Amino acid sequence: MATRRTRLFSLSVAAICGSVLGAATLIAETAPTSLKAPEGFDVRKPGIQAGKVERIEYDSKVTGNKRPAVVYLPPGYSAARKYPVLYLLHGIGGNENHWTQFGKTDSILDNLIAENKAVPMIIVMPNGRASNEPSTMFAGGPRGGNAGAAPGAPPQAGQGQPPAAPPAGAPPQGGGQAGAAGTGGRGRLGGAGMGVEFTAYAAFEKELIGDLIPFIETRYSVQGDREHRALAGLSMGGGQSLNFGLANLNTFAWVGGFSSAPNTAQPAQLVADAAAARKQLKLLWVACGDKDSLFNISEGVHKYLDEQNVPHAWQIDLGGVHDFVVWKNNLYHFSTRLFR
């Protein structure tokens, strides 16, 4: 056990050093790291400048109506400066509010920016369920794609009481393998009742690329090129991020999947052109808790990337399950690596 801890510590130091150096090209990190954010990283420190969180709506050609998103603007945001953008996706049963409500995105980034550990960036947190069909996920009545709220808050550390329904971001029951063809050739349907959900989440790719990104780049002062655009998410949003990001390397140079769900495409589909991935990616971050029942999905992606010699970060959260403890930790570390 002492040998394992020593090795993980050494790898963690090496990964942090790689982050500080800010290499212009992606550094291969096929050995696992087990980085852990410092105590209190998700509580805004007193006396620091706070960013702004605002709600916006944009027109979707996919659903034919207005769709919501929550936007984080870094402290001191000014139209006189151009900012990079991270698009950050929630899990199944979640919505555009969950990354700030439960993921503490604004507090984490305010702290990192104040300490010069992260580049000031805009973070866009949309509703990743692009459908007007009622949700089939949880009991308690149907909800359309614009509402998308989970029936209860995700479990927080130490509460010890199970939620009345699966937590926001939890994968569909019975799923567990990275996807066979299901919707548009990406992901697997986790049973007949999940068809609506997988279709709705897959449809968000077209909306993200064709509607949301152009809206954000018109409304805000951003650097509108692939090297200043990132995509990441948790659970179903992690699968979306890997599926959409790796299929659109002309749009995204930074991609992260946290505890990716069974909607994740088969690895050979994700990386159809390994040479292009090696050339175009600045960072590919694959992460999961080692106690997560979906660990095999992220591990399978990691192993295939290794086989194809595609550089990537492989983060294992020791003792981590499928919850915001893992997802906040990965947001912290992923953010420190972006746009450097």
Backbone hydrogen bonds, N-H to C=O, Kabsch-Sander energy under -0.5 kcal/mol:
donor,donor_aa,acceptor,acceptor_aa,energy
5,R,1,M,-2.5
6,T,2,A,-2.3
7,R,3,T,-2.4
8,L,4,R,-2.5
9,F,5,R,-2.4
10,S,6,T,-2.4
11,L,7,R,-2.5
12,S,8,L,-2.4
13,V,9,F,-2.4
14,A,10,S,-2.2
15,A,11,L,-2.5
16,I,12,S,-2.5
17,C,13,V,-2.6
18,G,14,A,-2.2
19,S,15,A,-1.8
20,V,16,I,-2.4
21,L,17,C,-2.4
22,G,18,G,-1.2
23,A,18,G,-0.8
26,L,281,L,-0.6
29,E,312,H,-1.1
33,T,314,W,-2.3
41,F,38,P,-1.7
43,V,40,G,-1.6
48,I,45,K,-1.3
52,K,73,L,-2.4
54,E,71,V,-2.5
56,I,69,A,-2.8
58,Y,67,R,-2.3
60,S,65,N,-2.3
61,K,59,D,-0.5
64,G,60,S,-1.5
67,R,58,Y,-2.7
69,A,56,I,-1.9
70,V,125,M,-2.6
71,V,54,E,-3.3
72,Y,123,I,-3.1
73,L,52,K,-3.3
73,L,71,V,-0.5
77,Y,74,P,-1.6
81,R,78,S,-1.7
83,Y,221,S,-1.7
85,V,228,H,-2.4
86,L,122,I,-2.6
87,Y,85,V,-0.5
87,Y,230,A,-2.7
88,L,86,L,-0.6
88,L,124,V,-2.8
89,L,232,A,-2.5
94,G,91,G,-2.0
98,H,95,N,-1.3
100,T,97,N,-0.8
101,Q,97,N,-3.0
102,F,98,H,-2.3
103,G,98,H,-1.7
104,K,100,T,-0.5
105,T,99,W,-2.1
108,I,104,K,-2.6
109,L,105,T,-2.5
110,D,106,D,-2.5
111,N,107,S,-2.2
112,L,108,I,-2.2
113,I,109,L,-2.9
114,A,110,D,-2.2
115,E,111,N,-1.6
116,N,113,I,-1.4
117,K,112,L,-3.1
118,A,112,L,-0.9
122,I,84,P,-2.6
123,I,72,Y,-2.0
124,V,86,L,-2.7
125,M,70,V,-3.4
125,M,123,I,-0.6
127,N,68,P,-1.4
128,G,126,P,-0.8
130,A,128,G,-0.9
130,A,200,A,-1.8
131,S,129,R,-1.6
135,S,143,R,-3.2
145,G,131,S,-0.9
147,A,144,G,-0.9
148,G,144,G,-1.6
159,Q,156,Q,-2.0
169,G,92,I,-3.3
170,A,167,P,-2.6
175,G,172,P,-1.7
179,G,264,T,-3.4
183,T,186,R,-1.2
184,G,182,G,-0.5
186,R,183,T,-1.7
188,R,262,P,-1.1
191,G,189,L,-0.8
194,M,191,G,-1.6
195,G,192,A,-1.4
198,F,194,M,-2.7
199,T,195,G,-2.1
200,A,196,V,-2.3
201,Y,197,E,-2.6
202,A,198,F,-2.1
203,A,199,T,-2.2
204,F,200,A,-0.5
204,F,201,Y,-0.6
205,E,202,A,-1.5
206,K,203,A,-0.6
207,E,203,A,-1.2
208,L,204,F,-3.2
209,I,205,E,-2.4
210,G,206,K,-2.6
211,D,207,E,-2.3
212,L,207,E,-2.5
213,I,208,L,-2.3
215,F,211,D,-1.7
216,I,212,L,-2.7
217,E,213,I,-2.4
218,T,214,P,-0.8
218,T,215,F,-0.8
219,R,215,F,-2.4
220,Y,216,I,-2.5
222,V,220,Y,-1.3
223,Q,83,Y,-2.7
224,G,222,V,-0.9
225,D,223,Q,-1.3
228,H,225,D,-1.9
229,R,226,R,-1.5
230,A,85,V,-2.7
231,L,254,W,-2.4
232,A,87,Y,-2.4
233,G,256,G,-1.1
234,L,89,L,-1.8
235,S,258,F,-2.5
237,G,234,L,-2.4
239,G,235,S,-2.3
240,Q,236,M,-2.5
241,S,237,G,-2.3
242,L,238,G,-2.3
243,N,239,G,-2.9
244,F,240,Q,-3.6
245,G,241,S,-2.3
246,L,242,L,-1.8
247,A,243,N,-0.9
248,N,244,F,-0.7
248,N,245,G,-0.8
251,T,248,N,-2.1
252,F,248,N,-2.1
253,A,226,R,-1.2
253,A,229,R,-1.6
254,W,229,R,-1.0
255,V,283,L,-2.7
256,G,231,L,-2.2
257,G,285,W,-2.8
258,F,233,G,-2.6
259,S,257,G,-0.6
259,S,287,A,-2.9
261,A,235,S,-1.7
264,T,261,A,-2.2
266,Q,179,G,-0.8
269,Q,266,Q,-1.5
270,L,266,Q,-2.2
271,V,267,P,-2.4
272,A,269,Q,-0.7
272,A,270,L,-0.5
277,A,273,D,-2.0
278,R,274,A,-2.7
279,K,275,A,-1.7
280,Q,276,A,-2.8
281,L,277,A,-2.0
282,K,253,A,-3.5
283,L,253,A,-1.5
285,W,255,V,-2.8
286,V,284,L,-0.6
286,V,313,A,-2.7
287,A,257,G,-2.2
288,C,315,Q,-1.7
290,D,317,D,-1.9
291,K,320,G,-2.2
292,D,289,G,-1.5
295,F,292,D,-1.9
297,I,294,L,-1.6
298,S,294,L,-0.9
299,E,295,F,-2.6
300,G,296,N,-2.1
301,V,297,I,-1.9
302,H,298,S,-2.6
303,K,299,E,-2.6
304,Y,300,G,-2.1
305,L,301,V,-2.5
306,D,302,H,-2.2
307,E,303,K,-2.3
308,Q,304,Y,-2.1
309,N,306,D,-1.5
310,V,305,L,-2.8
313,A,284,L,-2.9
314,W,29,E,-0.7
315,Q,286,V,-2.5
315,Q,313,A,-0.6
316,I,33,T,-3.0
316,I,314,W,-0.5
317,D,288,C,-1.9
317,D,315,Q,-0.6
318,L,316,I,-0.9
320,G,317,D,-2.2
323,D,321,V,-1.5
326,V,323,D,-0.7
327,W,323,D,-1.7
328,K,324,F,-2.7
329,N,325,V,-1.4
330,N,326,V,-2.2
331,L,327,W,-2.2
332,Y,328,K,-2.3
333,H,329,N,-2.0
334,F,330,N,-2.9
335,S,331,L,-2.5
336,T,332,Y,-1.3
337,R,333,H,-0.7
337,R,334,F,-1.1
338,L,334,F,-0.8
338,L,335,S,-0.6
340,R,337,R,-0.8
